[in-house]
Amino acid sequence: MKDPEYNLLDEPWIPIRLLDGTITNVGLLELVERTSDIADLACELPTQNIAIQRLILAIAYRVATPSNEQEWARQWNEGAPTDRMLEYLEEWRDRFYLFGGRYPFMQVADLRTEKDAVSGLEKIIADVPNGEQFFTTRHGKALANISAAEAARWLIHAQAYDPSGIRSGAVGDSQVKGGKGYPIGPSWCGHLGIVWLKGENLDESLVLNLVPSDSGNLRGVSGSTQWGGCTWEDDEPETSVRNDYSLLDSAGTPRPISIPRLLTWHSRRVRLVGDVTGVTGVVLAQGDKLAPQQMQQYEPLSLWRYSMPQSKKFKQDVYMPRKFEAGRALWRNLPGALPEVTKIDGADKQKKDEFFPSATLSFHYAFEESLVKTDYPKRMCIQAIGVTYGPQESTFEDIYFDELTLSVALMRADQPELAAQVDRQVRNTEEVAKCLGVFAANLARAAGESGDGAGEGARERAKQHFYARVDDPFRHWLANIDEDSKPSEIAQSWEKSLRAFAQETAAELVASTPSSAIIGRETGWGFMNIGTAENFFNSALNKLLPIQENTQEGTK
């Protein structure tokens, strides 16, 4: 057996951005020592950043999970538990070697296929479309050999975001059929819509995301349970043997999963082929399966939504992760992310919460009610990270990243009026976009589009154009809301702007419509021309956003 080498505690493998803007690479020990100097991680992809941040957060949870608001406030005042994190890392130093030994980091030391096949690095590098390398800038030597530092980042990324699909059949895996490991779904984070609270530096970020293990809907699994620690703490080295730990799968063997365990979950069995001089290949097999149903009991960082189909299937209330749609700004997901509770009819005809925020957000929503005194931030930056996969979730299609800065006043559960008004204005904006989409479709039909799908392209283009128009103004409006804001005044302010943006967009749509639409035509849905389309649009807009009367006294 090869001696262990390349220890991730010491080797500089994590790209970071310092507060002064400098980019450099550090090992885990230096990162923990310098949390107050680090603005953020600076990896190639947002999904790499969050995968590594979850690993670092797992260590913080392992050594300093707060039990209540008072303990969290004390931790916030003291800063991240870096001394205890450093002690923990030194205690487990032998588990952080990337190559060699019995415990290679997040890997199986002797993982192999029956024919000793080794896959190319495109299997774990997310920006290489698997099987279609001509669409990428990575080719030749860039795919033949990568540094140990880059391999470490992609290893952690694969455990978090590897797509679904057939993987190599590992020797010793009883679930392999015909030499293949059949799909179990994407790696754990690929199921999620993750929100990360970002502070002024990494030190603040860690504490903001380090909440009691019974926050929100979490079950509060103790660190003293069988799976209380991080994955690398297991006594025996990892093997190709795997299992299904999905909560609602009758074939699974679910167990209580602590936050540190879940944040470092091994969705794949992996062995990097290489050494400190470079990595040339990988053996990638299926790992431990987790399905997303009801996992709000264990996962602290994802948003959740009520699922009617899943609730009917399992004959109980089932919540699923609320994933982010590519191209959909984070502010459009605020309904359900803020403390305002919206009820819907459930599968059993009873009222259910439409959305759950992440457990991390739930803790901060309730923190002001706890009356614990601390120097709490006035504004908070929320980052959103997710992945869109292609057909059968077997390829990467898009990576989602967005962030918003919100006043903490919007996050107070005991004063929901501001959050309710923001919720209402997001929904108003969505409805105005739909009205513009209908208007654009009517104009297209009036100009001559016909047949199945007539006007659908114009509908979607108009909506996307409108969202692009209002994106910056909405963010600016949102950022200016504070604890002194009055709900009625902020609503009136945005509705006035929203009406103006809608009318400007409508005028642009008319200006770009062929003159033949002035006369119009029979469309199959009735006669349509520009004037009729404008009447329909203005009626819908006035119903949604009644014209605000000027109550000021003036000339009569």
C-alpha positions as CSV (number, residue, x, y, z in Angstrom):
1,M,0.0,0.0,0.0
2,K,1.4,3.4,-1.0
3,D,2.2,5.8,1.9
4,P,-0.3,8.6,2.3
5,E,0.7,11.9,0.7
6,Y,-0.7,15.4,-0.1
7,N,-2.5,16.3,3.1
8,L,-5.3,18.8,2.5
9,L,-4.7,20.4,5.9
10,D,-1.3,21.8,4.7
11,E,-1.3,21.8,0.8
12,P,-2.6,25.0,-0.8
13,W,-5.7,23.7,-2.7
14,I,-8.5,26.1,-1.8
15,P,-8.7,29.3,-3.8
16,I,-9.8,32.2,-1.6
17,R,-10.5,35.9,-2.1
18,L,-9.1,38.1,0.7
19,L,-10.9,41.3,1.9
20,D,-8.4,43.4,-0.2
21,G,-9.4,41.5,-3.4
22,T,-6.2,39.3,-3.5
23,I,-6.7,35.8,-4.8
24,T,-4.5,33.0,-3.3
25,N,-4.6,29.3,-2.4
26,V,-4.6,27.9,1.1
27,G,-4.9,24.6,2.9
28,L,-7.6,23.8,5.4
29,L,-5.6,24.9,8.4
30,E,-4.6,28.2,7.0
31,L,-8.2,28.8,5.8
32,V,-9.5,28.3,9.3
33,E,-6.8,30.4,10.9
34,R,-7.6,33.3,8.5
35,T,-11.4,33.3,8.4
36,S,-11.5,37.0,9.4
37,D,-9.3,37.9,6.4
38,I,-11.2,35.9,3.8
39,A,-14.1,37.5,1.9
40,D,-15.2,34.4,0.1
41,L,-13.9,31.3,-1.7
42,A,-12.8,31.8,-5.3
43,C,-13.3,28.5,-7.0
44,E,-14.1,27.9,-10.7
45,L,-17.8,27.4,-10.1
46,P,-20.3,28.5,-7.4
47,T,-21.1,24.8,-6.9
48,Q,-17.4,24.2,-6.0
49,N,-17.5,27.1,-3.5
50,I,-20.6,25.8,-1.8
51,A,-19.4,22.1,-1.8
52,I,-16.2,23.2,0.1
53,Q,-18.1,25.7,2.3
54,R,-20.4,22.8,3.4
55,L,-17.3,20.8,4.3
56,I,-15.9,23.6,6.4
57,L,-19.4,24.2,8.0
58,A,-19.6,20.5,8.9
59,I,-16.4,20.9,10.9
60,A,-17.9,23.9,12.7
61,Y,-21.0,21.9,13.5
62,R,-19.0,19.0,14.7
63,V,-17.2,21.1,17.3
64,A,-19.6,23.9,18.2
65,T,-23.3,23.2,17.4
66,P,-25.2,25.8,19.4
67,S,-28.0,24.4,21.5
68,N,-30.1,27.5,21.6
69,E,-30.3,31.2,20.8
70,Q,-28.2,32.3,23.7
71,E,-25.3,30.0,22.7
72,W,-25.6,31.2,19.1
73,A,-25.4,34.8,20.2
74,R,-22.4,34.0,22.3
75,Q,-20.7,32.4,19.3
76,W,-21.6,35.3,17.1
77,N,-20.0,37.7,19.6
78,E,-16.9,35.5,19.8
79,G,-16.6,34.7,16.1
80,A,-16.2,31.3,14.4
81,P,-15.0,28.5,16.7
82,T,-11.6,28.4,14.9
83,D,-9.5,27.1,17.8
84,R,-11.7,24.1,18.2
85,M,-11.9,23.6,14.5
86,L,-8.1,23.6,14.3
87,E,-7.8,21.1,17.1
88,Y,-10.4,18.9,15.4
89,L,-8.5,18.9,12.1
90,E,-5.2,18.0,13.8
91,E,-7.0,15.2,15.6
92,W,-8.2,13.7,12.3
93,R,-5.1,14.7,10.3
94,D,-4.6,11.1,8.9
95,R,-8.0,11.3,7.2
96,F,-7.1,14.2,5.0
97,Y,-4.5,12.7,2.8
98,L,-5.6,12.8,-0.8
99,F,-3.5,9.8,-1.9
100,G,-2.4,6.6,-0.3
101,G,-3.0,4.9,3.0
102,R,-6.1,3.2,4.2
103,Y,-8.2,6.4,4.4
104,P,-7.8,8.5,1.3
105,F,-10.0,11.6,1.6
106,M,-13.6,10.9,0.5
107,Q,-12.4,7.9,-1.5
108,V,-12.1,4.1,-1.4
109,A,-8.4,3.0,-1.3
110,D,-8.9,-0.2,-3.4
111,L,-11.8,0.8,-5.5
112,R,-11.6,-1.0,-8.9
113,T,-13.8,-2.6,-11.6
114,E,-13.6,-6.2,-12.6
115,K,-11.5,-5.2,-15.7
116,D,-9.5,-2.5,-13.8
117,A,-10.9,0.1,-16.0
118,V,-10.1,3.8,-15.3
119,S,-12.3,6.6,-16.6
120,G,-11.0,9.9,-18.0
121,L,-11.2,13.1,-15.9
122,E,-14.2,14.3,-17.9
123,K,-16.2,12.1,-15.5
124,I,-15.7,14.5,-12.6
125,I,-15.0,17.9,-14.3
126,A,-18.3,19.6,-14.4
127,D,-17.6,22.0,-17.2
128,V,-16.9,19.2,-19.7
129,P,-20.1,17.9,-21.3
130,N,-19.6,14.2,-20.9
131,G,-19.4,12.6,-24.4
132,E,-19.4,16.0,-26.2
133,Q,-16.0,17.5,-25.5
134,F,-16.0,19.6,-28.7
135,F,-18.3,22.1,-26.8
136,T,-15.6,22.9,-24.2
137,T,-12.3,24.7,-24.0
138,R,-10.8,21.8,-22.1
139,H,-9.2,19.3,-24.3
140,G,-5.9,17.5,-24.8
141,K,-3.4,18.0,-22.0
142,A,-6.0,19.9,-20.0
143,L,-8.1,16.7,-19.7
144,A,-5.2,14.3,-19.6
145,N,-3.7,15.5,-16.3
146,I,-4.8,17.9,-13.6
147,S,-3.0,19.0,-10.5
148,A,-3.6,17.4,-7.1
149,A,-5.2,20.7,-5.9
150,E,-7.7,20.8,-8.7
151,A,-8.4,17.1,-8.3
152,A,-9.3,17.6,-4.7
153,R,-11.8,20.3,-5.6
154,W,-13.5,18.2,-8.3
155,L,-13.6,15.2,-5.9
156,I,-15.6,17.2,-3.4
157,H,-17.7,18.6,-6.2
158,A,-18.5,15.1,-7.5
159,Q,-19.6,14.0,-4.0
160,A,-22.0,17.0,-3.9
161,Y,-23.1,17.4,-7.5
162,D,-22.3,14.5,-9.7
163,P,-25.1,13.9,-12.2
164,S,-27.2,10.7,-12.3
165,G,-26.5,7.9,-14.8
166,I,-24.7,4.6,-15.1
167,R,-21.4,4.5,-13.2
168,S,-18.6,1.9,-13.2
169,G,-19.5,-1.3,-11.5
170,A,-17.2,-1.7,-8.5
171,V,-15.9,-5.1,-7.3
172,G,-17.6,-5.9,-4.0
173,D,-20.8,-3.9,-4.8
174,S,-23.6,-6.4,-4.6
175,Q,-25.9,-4.0,-6.5
176,V,-23.8,-4.1,-9.7
177,K,-25.5,-5.8,-12.7
178,G,-23.6,-6.7,-15.8
179,G,-20.6,-4.7,-14.6
180,K,-22.6,-1.5,-14.3
181,G,-23.8,0.6,-11.4
182,Y,-27.2,1.7,-12.4
183,P,-28.5,5.2,-11.6
184,I,-29.4,6.2,-8.1
185,G,-29.9,9.9,-8.9
186,P,-27.5,12.9,-8.7
187,S,-25.3,13.4,-5.7
188,W,-27.0,14.9,-2.7
189,C,-26.6,18.7,-3.3
190,G,-27.9,18.2,-6.9
191,H,-31.4,17.7,-5.4
192,L,-31.3,21.0,-3.5
193,G,-31.9,24.7,-3.8
194,I,-29.3,25.9,-1.3
195,V,-29.2,29.3,0.4
196,W,-26.1,30.4,2.1
197,L,-26.0,33.5,4.4
198,K,-22.9,35.5,3.5
199,G,-21.3,37.8,6.1
200,E,-18.7,40.5,5.8
201,N,-16.0,37.8,5.9
202,L,-15.8,34.0,6.1
203,D,-15.8,34.1,9.9
204,E,-19.2,35.8,10.0
205,S,-20.5,33.5,7.2
206,L,-19.7,30.4,9.2
207,V,-21.5,31.6,12.3
208,L,-24.5,32.8,10.4
209,N,-25.0,29.3,8.9
210,L,-24.1,27.5,12.2
211,V,-27.5,27.2,13.8
212,P,-29.0,24.9,16.5
213,S,-29.6,21.4,15.1
214,D,-33.3,21.6,16.0
215,S,-34.0,24.8,14.1
216,G,-37.0,25.0,11.8
217,N,-38.0,21.5,10.8
218,L,-34.7,19.8,11.8
219,R,-34.9,16.8,14.0
220,G,-31.8,17.8,16.1
221,V,-29.8,14.6,15.6
222,S,-27.1,14.4,18.3
223,G,-23.4,14.2,17.5
224,S,-23.1,11.2,19.8
225,T,-25.2,9.0,17.5
226,Q,-23.8,6.4,15.2
227,W,-23.7,8.9,12.4
228,G,-23.1,11.9,14.5
229,G,-19.7,12.8,13.0
230,C,-18.4,13.6,9.6
231,T,-18.0,10.8,7.1
232,W,-14.2,10.6,7.5
233,E,-14.6,9.7,11.2
234,D,-15.7,6.1,10.5
235,D,-13.6,3.5,12.2
236,E,-13.3,1.3,9.2
237,P,-12.0,2.4,5.7
238,E,-14.7,3.0,3.1
239,T,-15.4,0.1,0.7
240,S,-17.5,-0.3,-2.4
241,V,-20.4,-1.6,-0.3
242,R,-23.2,0.9,-0.4
243,N,-26.9,1.3,0.7
244,D,-30.1,3.2,0.2
245,Y,-30.8,5.5,3.1
246,S,-33.9,7.3,1.6
247,L,-36.5,8.0,4.3
248,L,-39.6,7.0,2.4
249,D,-38.2,4.1,0.2
250,S,-39.4,0.8,1.5
251,A,-36.2,-0.8,0.1
252,G,-34.1,1.7,2.0
253,T,-32.6,1.5,5.5
254,P,-32.9,5.1,6.8
255,R,-31.0,6.2,9.8
256,P,-30.9,9.5,11.8
257,I,-28.4,11.7,10.0
258,S,-26.5,14.4,11.8
259,I,-25.8,17.7,10.1
260,P,-22.0,17.0,9.9
261,R,-22.7,13.6,8.3
262,L,-25.1,15.0,5.7
263,L,-22.8,18.0,4.8
264,T,-20.0,15.5,4.0
265,W,-22.2,12.7,2.5
266,H,-20.6,10.3,0.0
267,S,-23.0,10.0,-2.9
268,R,-20.3,8.3,-4.9
269,R,-17.5,5.8,-4.4
270,V,-14.3,7.3,-5.9
271,R,-10.7,6.7,-6.4
272,L,-8.4,9.3,-7.9
273,V,-5.7,7.8,-10.1
274,G,-2.5,9.8,-9.7
275,D,-0.3,11.3,-7.1
276,V,1.2,14.6,-6.0
277,T,2.6,15.2,-9.5
278,G,-0.9,15.1,-11.1
279,V,-4.1,13.1,-11.5
280,T,-4.7,11.3,-14.8
281,G,-8.0,9.4,-14.3
282,V,-10.7,8.3,-11.9
283,V,-12.7,5.3,-10.9
284,L,-16.2,6.6,-10.2
285,A,-18.9,4.3,-8.9
286,Q,-22.3,4.7,-7.2
287,G,-22.3,5.5,-3.5
288,D,-24.9,5.9,-0.7
289,K,-28.3,6.9,-2.0
290,L,-30.5,9.6,-0.5
291,A,-33.9,10.6,-2.0
292,P,-35.0,14.1,-1.4
293,Q,-38.5,13.4,0.1
294,Q,-38.9,14.8,3.7
295,M,-35.2,15.5,4.1
296,Q,-36.0,18.9,5.6
297,Q,-35.6,16.9,8.8
298,Y,-31.8,16.7,8.3
299,E,-30.7,19.2,5.6
300,P,-30.2,22.8,7.0
301,L,-29.4,24.8,3.9
302,S,-32.2,24.1,1.3
303,L,-35.5,25.7,0.6
304,W,-38.6,23.3,0.5
305,R,-42.0,23.1,-1.1
306,Y,-45.1,21.0,-0.5
307,S,-45.5,18.3,-3.2
308,M,-49.0,17.2,-4.0
309,P,-47.9,14.2,-6.2
310,Q,-45.5,12.9,-3.6
311,S,-48.0,13.4,-0.8
312,K,-50.5,11.3,-2.7
313,K,-48.0,8.7,-3.5
314,F,-46.7,8.2,0.1
315,K,-50.1,9.0,1.8
316,Q,-48.5,11.6,4.0
317,D,-47.5,15.3,3.8
318,V,-44.3,15.3,1.7
319,Y,-42.0,18.3,1.2
320,M,-39.4,18.4,-1.6
321,P,-36.4,20.6,-2.1
322,R,-37.3,23.8,-3.9
323,K,-34.8,24.0,-6.7
324,F,-33.9,27.1,-8.6
325,E,-34.9,27.6,-12.2
326,A,-32.2,28.7,-14.6
327,G,-32.7,32.4,-15.5
328,R,-35.2,33.0,-12.7
329,A,-33.8,35.7,-10.3
330,L,-33.6,34.9,-6.6
331,W,-36.1,37.7,-5.7
332,R,-38.7,35.8,-7.7
333,N,-38.3,33.0,-5.1
334,L,-38.9,35.2,-2.1
335,P,-42.5,34.0,-1.6
336,G,-41.8,31.1,0.6
337,A,-38.2,32.2,1.5
338,L,-39.4,35.0,3.8
339,P,-41.3,34.3,7.0
340,E,-44.7,35.1,5.5
341,V,-46.7,31.8,5.4
342,T,-48.9,30.9,2.4
343,K,-51.4,28.1,2.8
344,I,-52.6,25.7,0.1
345,D,-54.9,22.7,-0.1
346,G,-53.0,19.5,0.6
347,A,-53.7,16.0,-0.7
348,D,-55.9,15.3,2.3
349,K,-57.9,18.6,1.6
350,Q,-56.4,20.2,4.7
351,K,-54.5,23.4,4.6
352,K,-50.7,23.1,4.3
353,D,-47.7,25.4,4.3
354,E,-46.9,25.9,0.6
355,F,-43.2,26.5,1.3
356,F,-40.7,25.9,4.1
357,P,-37.6,28.2,4.3
358,S,-34.3,26.6,5.1
359,A,-33.7,25.7,8.7
360,T,-30.9,28.3,8.7
361,L,-33.3,31.0,7.6
362,S,-36.0,29.8,10.1
363,F,-33.6,30.2,13.0
364,H,-32.8,33.8,12.0
365,Y,-36.5,34.6,11.4
366,A,-37.2,33.7,15.0
367,F,-34.0,35.1,16.5
368,E,-35.4,38.6,17.1
369,E,-38.3,37.1,19.1
370,S,-35.8,35.4,21.5
371,L,-35.0,38.8,23.0
372,V,-31.3,37.8,23.1
373,K,-29.1,40.9,22.9
374,T,-26.3,40.9,20.4
375,D,-24.7,43.0,17.7
376,Y,-26.8,41.5,15.0
377,P,-26.3,42.7,11.4
378,K,-28.8,45.1,10.0
379,R,-28.6,43.6,6.5
380,M,-27.9,40.2,5.3
381,C,-26.7,38.8,2.0
382,I,-28.4,35.6,0.8
383,Q,-26.7,33.6,-1.8
384,A,-28.6,30.9,-3.9
385,I,-26.8,28.0,-5.5
386,G,-28.2,25.1,-7.6
387,V,-27.8,22.9,-10.6
388,T,-30.1,22.1,-13.5
389,Y,-29.5,18.7,-15.1
390,G,-30.4,17.5,-18.6
391,P,-32.6,14.5,-19.5
392,Q,-32.7,11.8,-16.8
393,E,-30.5,14.2,-14.7
394,S,-27.5,12.6,-16.4
395,T,-25.7,15.7,-17.6
396,F,-25.1,19.2,-16.4
397,E,-27.3,21.7,-18.2
398,D,-26.9,24.9,-16.1
399,I,-25.5,26.2,-12.8
400,Y,-27.5,28.7,-10.8
401,F,-26.1,31.5,-8.7
402,D,-27.7,34.7,-7.5
403,E,-27.6,36.8,-4.3
404,L,-29.7,39.4,-2.6
405,T,-29.1,41.8,0.2
406,L,-32.1,42.1,2.5
407,S,-32.8,44.1,5.6
408,V,-33.1,42.0,8.7
409,A,-36.4,43.7,9.2
410,L,-37.8,41.5,6.4
411,M,-36.7,38.4,8.3
412,R,-38.6,39.0,11.6
413,A,-41.3,36.4,12.1
414,D,-42.9,38.6,14.9
415,Q,-43.5,41.5,12.4
416,P,-44.5,39.8,9.1
417,E,-46.2,42.8,7.5
418,L,-43.1,43.9,5.5
419,A,-42.3,40.3,4.4
420,A,-46.0,39.9,3.4
421,Q,-45.9,43.0,1.3
422,V,-42.7,41.9,-0.5
423,D,-44.3,38.6,-1.1
424,R,-47.3,40.4,-2.6
425,Q,-45.2,42.6,-4.9
426,V,-43.2,39.6,-6.2
427,R,-46.5,37.9,-7.1
428,N,-47.8,41.2,-8.6
429,T,-44.7,41.4,-10.8
430,E,-45.1,37.8,-11.9
431,E,-48.7,38.6,-12.9
432,V,-47.8,41.7,-14.8
433,A,-45.2,39.6,-16.7
434,K,-48.0,37.2,-17.6
435,C,-50.2,40.1,-18.9
436,L,-47.4,41.3,-21.1
437,G,-46.8,37.8,-22.4
438,V,-50.5,37.6,-23.4
439,F,-50.3,41.0,-25.0
440,A,-47.2,40.0,-27.0
441,A,-48.9,36.8,-28.1
442,N,-52.0,38.7,-29.2
443,L,-49.9,41.2,-31.2
444,A,-48.1,38.3,-32.9
445,R,-51.4,36.7,-33.9
446,A,-52.7,40.0,-35.1
447,A,-49.6,40.4,-37.3
448,G,-50.2,37.0,-38.9
449,E,-48.8,34.2,-36.8
450,S,-51.0,31.1,-37.0
451,G,-51.2,27.4,-36.3
452,D,-50.3,25.5,-33.1
453,G,-48.2,27.6,-30.8
454,A,-49.0,30.9,-32.5
455,G,-47.6,33.7,-30.3
456,E,-45.9,31.5,-27.8
457,G,-42.4,32.6,-28.8
458,A,-43.4,36.2,-28.6
459,R,-45.0,35.5,-25.2
460,E,-41.8,34.1,-23.7
461,R,-39.6,36.8,-25.2
462,A,-41.8,39.6,-23.8
463,K,-41.8,38.1,-20.3
464,Q,-38.0,37.6,-20.3
465,H,-37.5,41.2,-21.6
466,F,-39.7,42.5,-18.9
467,Y,-37.9,40.6,-16.1
468,A,-34.6,41.9,-17.4
469,R,-36.1,45.4,-17.3
470,V,-37.3,45.2,-13.7
471,D,-34.5,43.1,-12.2
472,D,-32.2,46.0,-11.0
473,P,-35.1,48.3,-10.0
474,F,-36.7,45.5,-7.9
475,R,-33.4,44.7,-6.2
476,H,-32.9,48.5,-5.5
477,W,-36.4,48.7,-4.1
478,L,-35.8,45.7,-1.9
479,A,-32.5,46.9,-0.6
480,N,-34.0,50.2,0.5
481,I,-36.6,48.6,2.8
482,D,-35.7,48.8,6.4
483,E,-37.3,48.6,9.9
484,D,-38.7,52.2,9.5
485,S,-40.5,51.3,6.2
486,K,-44.3,51.3,6.2
487,P,-45.8,48.4,4.3
488,S,-48.4,50.6,2.6
489,E,-45.8,53.1,1.4
490,I,-43.4,50.5,0.0
491,A,-46.2,48.8,-1.8
492,Q,-47.4,52.0,-3.4
493,S,-43.8,52.8,-4.4
494,W,-43.2,49.5,-6.2
495,E,-46.7,49.4,-7.8
496,K,-46.2,52.8,-9.3
497,S,-42.9,51.8,-10.8
498,L,-44.3,48.4,-11.9
499,R,-47.1,50.1,-13.8
500,A,-44.6,52.4,-15.5
501,F,-42.3,49.6,-16.5
502,A,-45.3,47.6,-17.9
503,Q,-46.5,50.5,-20.0
504,E,-43.0,51.2,-21.3
505,T,-42.6,47.5,-22.3
506,A,-46.1,47.5,-23.9
507,A,-45.2,50.5,-26.0
508,E,-42.0,48.9,-27.2
509,L,-44.0,45.8,-28.2
510,V,-46.4,47.8,-30.2
511,A,-43.6,49.8,-31.9
512,S,-41.9,46.5,-33.0
513,T,-45.1,45.0,-34.3
514,P,-45.7,45.1,-38.2
515,S,-48.1,47.6,-39.4
516,S,-50.4,44.9,-40.7
517,A,-51.4,44.3,-37.1
518,I,-53.2,47.6,-37.1
519,I,-55.8,46.2,-39.4
520,G,-55.6,42.8,-37.7
521,R,-57.1,39.4,-38.7
522,E,-59.3,36.5,-37.5
523,T,-57.1,34.3,-35.4
524,G,-59.2,31.4,-34.5
525,W,-59.7,32.8,-31.0
526,G,-61.5,35.8,-32.4
527,F,-60.6,38.9,-34.3
528,M,-57.4,40.6,-33.1
529,N,-55.6,43.8,-33.9
530,I,-53.4,46.2,-32.0
531,G,-56.3,48.2,-30.6
532,T,-58.1,45.1,-29.3
533,A,-54.8,43.7,-27.8
534,E,-54.2,47.0,-26.0
535,N,-57.7,47.1,-24.6
536,F,-57.3,43.6,-23.2
537,F,-53.9,44.5,-21.7
538,N,-54.9,47.8,-20.2
539,S,-58.0,46.1,-18.6
540,A,-55.9,43.4,-17.1
541,L,-53.2,45.8,-15.9
542,N,-55.8,48.1,-14.3
543,K,-57.5,45.2,-12.5
544,L,-54.1,44.0,-11.2
545,L,-52.7,47.5,-10.4
546,P,-55.5,50.0,-9.9
547,I,-54.5,53.5,-10.9
548,Q,-53.3,55.3,-7.7
549,E,-55.3,58.4,-7.0
550,N,-53.5,61.6,-6.3
551,T,-54.8,62.7,-2.9
552,Q,-52.8,65.9,-2.7
553,E,-54.8,69.1,-2.6
554,G,-54.3,71.3,-5.6
555,T,-56.0,73.2,-8.3
556,K,-59.6,72.2,-8.7
